[in-house]
Amino acid sequence: FKQLHGDLPHPDIANGLGNLGAAYGRLEDRSNAIDCYKQSLAMFKQIHRDLPHPDIINVLNNLGETYIILGNYNLGIEYRQQYLAMFRGLYG
């Protein structure tokens, strides 16, 4: 895949990173889950130019949930607030 697209952001890679984050989460490896989610979020933001999009909303929600599970409620709430603001901007 990289041979075809180089280092350009691609939705399949961003989705794959999100799926990898979910797998790490199921293994209770929250640090690697957060790392994957953040990479996924950064790539989706590039792809969608920071405009509201369901892909970004999903990753924000996953990050919020993961931080809440870790007991970092402030950061969890911050990501959840971003999620909610973008959700409202997209769906009204």
C-alpha positions in Angstrom: 0.0 0.0 0.0 2.8 2.4 0.9 4.4 1.7 -2.5 1.2 3.1 -4.1 0.5 6.0 -1.8 3.8 6.8 -0.2 3.4 8.7 3.1 0.2 10.5 2.0 -2.7 10.2 4.5 -5.2 7.6 3.4 -8.6 6.6 5.0 -7.7 2.9 5.0 -4.5 3.6 7.0 -6.4 5.9 9.4 -9.1 3.2 9.9 -6.4 0.6 10.4 -4.8 2.6 13.1 -8.2 3.1 14.8 -8.8 -0.7 14.6 -5.4 -1.4 16.0 -6.1 1.1 18.9 -9.3 -0.9 19.6 -7.4 -4.1 19.7 -4.9 -2.7 22.1 -7.8 -1.5 24.2 -9.3 -5.0 24.4 -5.9 -6.2 25.6 -6.0 -3.4 28.2 -2.8 -1.8 26.7 -4.3 1.7 26.9 -1.0 3.5 26.2 -0.6 1.8 22.7 -4.4 2.3 22.2 -4.1 6.0 22.8 -1.0 6.2 20.5 -2.9 4.5 17.7 -6.0 6.6 18.2 -4.0 9.8 18.1 -2.3 8.8 14.9 -5.6 7.9 13.4 -7.1 11.3 14.5 -4.2 13.2 13.0 -4.6 11.4 9.7 -8.3 11.8 9.6 -8.0 15.6 10.3 -5.6 15.9 7.4 -7.9 13.9 5.1 -11.0 15.9 6.1 -9.2 19.2 6.6 -10.4 19.5 10.1 -14.0 19.7 8.9 -16.7 17.8 10.9 -16.7 14.2 9.8 -18.0 10.9 11.3 -14.5 9.4 11.2 -13.1 12.2 13.4 -16.1 12.0 15.7 -15.5 8.3 16.2 -11.9 8.6 17.1 -12.6 11.5 19.5 -15.1 9.3 21.2 -12.6 6.4 21.5 -9.9 8.7 22.9 -12.4 10.1 25.4 -13.5 6.7 26.5 -9.9 5.4 26.8 -8.8 8.3 29.0 -11.9 7.9 31.2 -11.1 4.2 31.7 -7.6 5.2 32.7 -9.0 7.6 35.3 -7.9 10.7 33.5 -11.3 12.2 33.6 -10.3 15.8 32.6 -8.7 14.6 29.4 -11.5 12.2 28.8 -14.0 15.0 29.2 -12.0 17.2 26.9 -12.1 14.7 24.1 -15.8 14.0 24.7 -16.5 17.7 24.5 -14.7 17.9 21.2 -16.7 14.8 20.1 -20.0 16.4 21.1 -19.2 19.8 19.5 -18.3 18.1 16.2 -21.3 15.8 16.3 -23.6 18.8 16.8 -21.9 20.7 14.0 -22.4 17.8 11.7 -25.9 16.6 12.7 -27.4 19.6 14.3 
